[in-house]
Amino acid sequence: MKYIIAVLIILFASFADIFLYRINIIPVQPAYFLIPFFLVVCALKYSTLNLIDIFKTHTSKFFIAILVFSIVYAAFSPASTEIIKQEIVLNIIAIVFYIFAVHFFRTENKKLVFMVILSSFIVLAGSLWYDFFIGLPKYNLKLSEAVRKGGFGENPNQSASAMKFLAIGVLVFLNKLKNKRIVFILVLVISIFLTFSRSGIVSVILIIMLGTANNWSHKFDIEPPKLIKSLFKMAFLFAVLYLALILLAGIIKENFPAFTRGAAGERIDLLTGQSKKRRVVSGTSATSGRGDLLLNFLDDFMAKPLGYGTGFTTDKKYNSLNTHNHYLYIAVNFGILALILYFVYLGYGLNLSYKSNQFYYLIFVILLMAEGFVTHHIFYNRSMLISLAFFDSLIYKRLNASNTSVV
C-alpha cells in the first residue's frame, strides 16, 4: 500500500492527476476519485492510534482553528451556501490529507521519501519543459491562447510556487552532494525562469542566498567568517546566474517569437532589466490589478476588522477576484483574531526551526511567509500541503525521537 500512497502523492504534488483528468485518461475529477481513494488507502494502512500525536503539531492546531473559524463565521456570511460548504469541506480535507501525509513521510524509509519528493519535482518540471518546447494538449480556450506555459500546473505562477517548495525538500537530501546539488539548482533556476514568474524567481534567489550563507547544511551553520565567505560566493554565483538568464532570454526571443509579444515579452524584458514600461494603478505599481486588489481588500478589512464571513472573498457576487494575498484572505473573511493566529503560527514555525536545528525548515517558513503576499488559498494547494507535511515530519520525527514534547 505504501507504494500506492507514494504514487498518489507524486500525482497530487505535480498536478498530474488534474492533467490526466483533463485529457480523459482518468474519467472522474480528482475530488471525486483520487483524493477519496488516497484517504481510504491511508485509513486502511495506518492505525488511528498512530495518528493521534499528529493532531498535536502546531500546523494541525492551526488548521483546526481555521476550520472552527470557518464554521462559526458561516453563521453570518453573506456568501452562497454552496461556497460556504466548499470552504468548510476544503478545510476538513486539508486536515486529513496533511495528517496522512505527515505520517507517510515520518514512517517510510529515507530512500522512498526522497524518491517521492524528487519524482514530484521532476514530473512537474518535466511537464513544464515539454509544454514550453513542444506543447501539452490544449483542452480549453484559455490555455490554447496562453503564451506563458504552466505544464501540469496550468497556471505558471502555481507551477513555479509548487516547484520551489518541492525543491527545498529535494535539497534536504542533497546537502552533502555538492555536484548533484549544483545540477539540481541549475535545473530549478531554468524551470522557474520558463514560467516567467517574478515571485518564483525571487524565491529561488532567496533559497540560493540562504543556502549558500549556511554552506547548504541542514543544521544552522552561519558564523561571521563563514557568512563573509558565503557573501563572496553568492556574488559570483548571482553574476553567473544573471548572465545565464540573459543568455536564455535571448535564445527564447530568437527562437520563440511568440514570447516577444504581450505579457510574456514584458516579463522577459522585466527579468533582464530591459523593460521601459511601468504600469501604475491607483498610485501603486501593479500587474493585472494586484495593486488595486490589495488596496480594495485592505479597505474592506479596515471597514470591518472582525471579518465578513466564510467564503466572502471567494463569492464572485461580492468580489470578481479573490485577494491574491493569504493575509488579507484570512483577515477579510475571519477577522483580525484569525490573522493574529496566523502570525503566531508563522512565528512558532520560525522558532521551531531553530529549536530543532533544521535550517531548511527555516527557509521553508520564510518562503511560506513570502507566498502569503501573492496567493490566497495557500493550504488548499496540494503541492504546498505535501511540502508542508514533509517538513513537519522532519521536525516532529526528530522531536519524538529525542522524547521532546511536540506542543
C-alpha atoms as one frame of an Amber mdcrd trajectory, in Angstrom:
protein
   0.000   0.000   0.000   2.885   2.362   0.691   3.784   2.432  -3.000   0.191
   3.253  -3.937   0.290   6.141  -1.469   3.666   7.225  -2.851   2.386   7.290
  -6.450  -0.728   9.226  -5.429   1.372  11.811  -3.580   3.525  12.274  -6.703
   0.376  12.761  -8.817  -1.033  15.311  -6.361   2.212  17.237  -5.847   2.883
  17.539  -9.592  -0.763  18.272 -10.557  -0.521  15.258 -12.886  -3.848  13.948
 -11.573  -5.606  17.083 -12.839  -3.885  16.792 -16.224  -4.875  13.131 -16.572
  -8.454  14.108 -15.859  -8.329  16.982 -18.369  -7.270  14.641 -21.196  -9.841
  11.994 -20.142  -7.371   9.301 -19.098  -8.978   9.458 -15.659 -12.719   9.946
 -16.323 -13.594  11.349 -12.875 -12.422  14.562 -11.209  -9.676  14.038  -8.565
 -12.005  15.404  -5.876 -14.414  12.544  -6.545 -11.948   9.699  -7.088  -8.196
  10.006  -6.472  -8.356  12.154  -3.329 -11.027   9.964  -1.639  -9.066   6.890
  -2.809  -5.909   8.301  -1.196  -7.723   8.951   2.086  -9.258   5.456   2.105
  -5.938   3.724   1.379  -4.229   5.718   4.141  -7.064   4.948   6.565  -6.677
   1.230   5.832  -2.889   1.271   6.181  -2.394   3.493   9.210  -3.738   2.846
  12.688  -5.749   5.700  14.183  -3.753   5.438  17.411  -0.538   6.151  15.494
  -2.018   9.340  14.075  -3.263  10.929  17.291   0.000  12.689  18.149  -0.010
  14.456  14.768  -3.073  16.370  15.918  -0.758  17.977  18.486   1.510  19.553
  15.871   1.367  23.315  15.543   0.123  23.013  11.960  -2.737  20.684  12.903
  -3.780  23.045  15.668  -3.755  25.971  13.260  -5.753  24.060  10.629  -8.320
  23.009  13.219  -8.592  26.589  14.463  -9.239  27.845  10.914 -11.857  25.112
  10.487 -13.586  26.336  13.642 -13.443  29.913  12.331 -14.949  28.813   9.015
 -17.822  27.035  10.793 -18.534  29.868  13.235 -18.279  32.608  10.608 -20.579
  30.663   8.289 -23.454  31.704  10.553 -23.462  35.298   9.320 -21.592  35.090
   5.995 -23.378  36.672   3.000 -21.693  34.151   0.651 -23.782  31.448  -1.004
 -24.389  28.206   0.856 -22.509  26.260  -1.807 -19.340  28.343  -1.379 -19.539
  28.169   2.416 -19.845  24.372   2.288 -16.970  24.211  -0.167 -14.692  26.246
   2.118 -15.537  24.081   5.153 -15.068  20.829   3.245 -11.729  22.010   1.843
 -10.560  22.802   5.372 -11.557  19.337   6.562  -9.843  17.637   3.628  -6.694
  19.725   4.217  -6.512  18.497   7.826  -6.991  14.815   6.989  -4.708  14.999
   3.948  -1.984  16.702   5.988  -2.156  14.145   8.822  -1.842  11.155   6.480
   0.968  12.808   4.503   2.946  13.623   7.668   2.630  10.038   8.849   3.756
   8.693   5.480   6.858  10.898   5.416   7.843  10.202   9.013   7.391   6.413
   8.882   8.671   5.400   5.446  12.355   4.894   4.718  14.517   7.800   3.624
  15.061   6.451   0.112  11.342   6.187  -0.655  10.611   9.645   0.762  13.420
  11.150  -1.332  12.134   9.436  -4.472   8.622  10.781  -3.844   9.782  14.388
  -3.401  12.282  14.231  -6.271   9.824  12.481  -8.613   7.170  15.089  -7.851
   9.579  17.845  -8.842  10.799  16.015 -11.962   7.259  15.285 -13.202   6.131
  18.887 -12.738   9.319  20.451 -14.120   9.367  17.944 -16.966   5.788  18.821
 -17.900   6.765  22.495 -17.931   9.742  21.897 -20.232   7.627  19.732 -22.525
   4.874  22.336 -22.556   7.374  25.065 -23.396   9.277  23.362 -26.203   6.637
  21.003 -27.633   3.290  21.867 -26.104   0.847  19.899 -23.980  -2.659  19.214
 -25.323  -4.828  22.344 -25.099  -8.098  21.345 -23.525  -9.665  24.777 -23.123
  -9.643  28.115 -24.932  -7.756  29.953 -22.188  -4.817  27.542 -22.307  -4.779
  27.429 -26.113  -4.362  31.219 -26.213  -1.814  31.386 -23.393   1.792  32.225
 -24.240   3.241  31.551 -20.801   3.428  27.826 -20.120   2.434  26.169 -16.858
   2.888  22.465 -17.535   0.650  20.250 -15.439   0.127  23.181 -13.070  -1.686
  25.093 -15.866  -1.098  28.439 -14.167   2.636  29.336 -14.496   2.697  31.042
 -11.088   1.174  27.962  -9.474   3.763  25.711 -11.124   6.600  27.993 -10.003
   5.263  28.003  -6.448   5.000  24.214  -6.325   8.472  23.673  -7.800  10.215
  25.957  -5.336   8.649  24.266  -2.294   9.351  20.782  -3.647  12.904  21.898
  -4.458  13.633  22.782  -0.841  12.597  19.241   0.090  14.956  17.789  -2.521
  17.803  19.985  -1.264  17.397  18.473   2.207  18.697  15.209   0.764  21.416
  16.825  -1.369  23.072  18.876   1.380  26.239  16.716   1.239  26.216  16.034
  -2.508  27.753  19.165  -3.981  27.841  18.287  -7.688  24.320  16.869  -7.744
  23.097  19.891  -5.790  24.616  22.296  -8.333  22.988  20.444 -11.231  19.650
  20.387  -9.438  19.785  24.118  -8.654  20.579  24.854 -12.294  17.533  22.823
 -13.396  15.428  24.615 -10.782  16.528  28.082 -11.914  15.836  27.357 -15.591
  12.481  25.706 -14.808  11.316  28.655 -12.733  12.546  31.096 -15.357  10.475
  29.349 -18.038   7.338  30.280 -16.085   8.311  33.996 -16.109   7.067  34.099
 -12.511   8.701  37.022 -10.726   7.748  35.738  -7.270   9.183  32.351  -8.236
  12.493  33.831  -9.360  12.770  35.984  -6.239  12.099  32.867  -4.137  14.817
  30.888  -5.925  17.283  33.718  -5.331  16.286  33.674  -1.654  16.812  29.899
  -1.467  20.276  30.219  -3.016  21.222  33.150  -0.768  20.191  31.410   2.453
  21.562  28.039   1.408  24.929  29.484   0.407  25.183  31.542   3.588  24.648
  28.364   5.613  27.026  26.254   3.479  23.996  24.174   2.400  23.981  22.401
   5.751  20.671  21.119   7.112  21.744  22.422  10.517  22.296  26.051  11.480
  25.879  26.798  10.493  26.022  30.565   9.999  29.078  32.181  11.614  30.581
  35.630  10.840  33.683  34.323   8.983  31.582  31.809   7.044  28.975  34.438
   6.305  31.553  36.813   4.773  32.981  33.984   2.697  29.486  32.977   1.610
  28.709  36.538   0.525  31.588  36.433  -1.958  30.364  33.053  -3.191  26.879
  34.449  -3.619  28.128  37.491  -5.543  29.927  35.226  -8.002  27.013  32.800
  -8.199  24.462  35.540  -8.871  26.676  37.052 -11.582  26.830  33.657 -13.329
  23.078  33.086 -12.911  22.215  36.525 -14.218  24.365  36.044 -17.298  22.727
  32.657 -17.824  19.266  34.208 -17.547  20.134  36.916 -20.085  21.525  34.310
 -22.473  18.444  32.123 -22.061  16.159  35.130 -22.564  17.988  35.951 -25.793
  17.606  32.379 -27.034  13.904  32.436 -26.209  13.371  35.716 -28.067  15.253
  34.477 -31.115  13.710  31.023 -31.382  10.248  31.608 -29.924   8.864  34.846
 -31.440   5.544  34.430 -29.610   7.349  35.170 -26.355   8.385  38.619 -27.531
   4.779  39.794 -27.585   2.309  40.748 -24.889   2.693  39.807 -21.225   5.347
  37.167 -21.914   7.601  39.647 -23.727   7.143  42.229 -20.984   8.122  39.677
 -18.349  11.265  38.686 -20.227  12.270  42.353 -20.517  11.494  42.890 -16.854
  13.606  39.921 -15.784  16.557  41.109 -17.868  16.202  44.764 -16.883  15.178
  45.896 -20.369  11.606  46.885 -19.585  10.743  50.501 -20.411   7.126  50.253
 -19.400   5.751  50.930 -15.945   2.165  50.483 -15.090   0.644  52.363 -12.161
  -2.797  51.706 -10.767  -4.266  53.858  -8.032  -0.832  55.148  -7.096   0.544
  51.647  -6.673   2.709  49.691  -9.105   0.606  46.744 -10.136   0.378  43.889
 -12.519  -3.030  42.566 -13.537  -4.614  44.840 -10.935  -2.869  43.345  -7.893
  -2.281  46.841  -6.510  -5.981  47.593  -6.756  -6.862  44.277  -5.134  -4.513
  44.978  -2.244  -5.957  48.438  -1.624  -9.593  47.369  -2.049  -9.389  44.387
   0.294  -7.317  46.369   2.786 -10.127  48.941   2.816 -12.636  46.128   3.390
 -10.609  44.845   6.323 -10.269  48.295   7.874 -14.011  48.850   7.494 -14.844
  45.562   9.245 -11.833  44.189  11.167 -13.858  41.361  12.725 -14.417  39.793
   9.309 -17.185  39.430   6.735 -17.737  35.707   6.981 -16.688  32.397   5.440
 -16.253  32.490   1.667 -16.899  36.233   1.299 -13.773  36.872  -0.805 -14.447
  33.734  -2.864 -18.030  34.584  -3.826 -17.965  36.423  -7.175 -21.277  38.020
  -6.306 -19.308  40.307  -3.981 -15.759  40.134  -5.392 -14.832  39.468  -9.024
 -11.360  38.344  -7.913 -10.107  36.857  -4.675  -7.482  38.623  -2.559  -4.345
  37.080  -4.167  -2.983  37.542  -0.640  -3.317  34.968   2.143  -3.010  37.509
   4.932  -5.917  39.530   3.538  -7.839  36.334   2.735  -7.772  35.402   6.429
  -8.299  38.966   7.672 -11.255  39.846   5.421 -13.052  36.516   5.862 -12.313
  35.694   9.507 -11.145  38.941  11.049  -8.180  40.206  12.993  -8.184  37.374
  15.555  -7.606  34.771  12.841  -4.910  36.987  11.294  -3.102  37.231  14.636
  -3.373  33.449  14.949  -1.702  33.061  11.556   1.148  35.357  12.601   1.569
  33.274  15.773   1.649  30.127  13.635   4.390  31.529  11.382   6.371  32.824
  14.359   6.143  29.442  16.064   7.431  27.807  12.895  10.478  30.085  12.844
  11.187  29.341  16.481  10.667  25.611  15.962  13.203  25.533  13.119  15.823
  26.980  15.475  14.901  24.732  18.418  15.110  21.602  16.265  18.214  22.854
  14.413  16.590  22.440  10.978  17.828  25.216   8.687  15.843  24.083   5.657
  12.693  24.333   7.728  13.603  27.992   8.331  13.907  28.525   4.565  10.543
  26.838   4.077   8.792  29.051   6.634  10.362  32.203   5.173   9.108  31.247
   1.708   5.712  30.432   3.192   5.587  33.924   4.659   6.510  35.410   1.269
   3.973  33.219  -0.537   1.240  34.769   1.555   1.676  38.044  -0.346   0.908
  36.507  -3.760  -1.533  33.638  -3.115  -4.779  33.429  -1.179  -5.530  29.672
  -0.927  -2.086  28.515   0.164  -3.158  25.438   2.102  -5.703  24.244  -0.470
  -2.821  23.746  -2.906  -1.963  20.025  -2.687   1.689  20.542  -3.633   2.105
  23.145  -0.904   0.288  20.913   1.603   2.516  17.944   0.744   5.667  20.058
   1.124   4.405  21.332   4.486   3.708  17.766   5.627   7.197  16.698   4.577
   8.939  19.448   6.547   6.734  18.989   9.590   7.554  15.261   9.513  11.248
  16.154   9.811  10.590  18.354  12.816   8.232  16.106  14.733  10.019  12.890
  13.905  13.186  14.429  15.361  11.361  15.784  18.421   9.662  12.468  19.077
  12.960  10.605  18.727  14.524  12.794  21.400  11.486  12.428  23.697  10.776
  16.145  23.427   7.208  17.433  23.625   5.725  18.444  20.269   3.480  21.070
  21.777
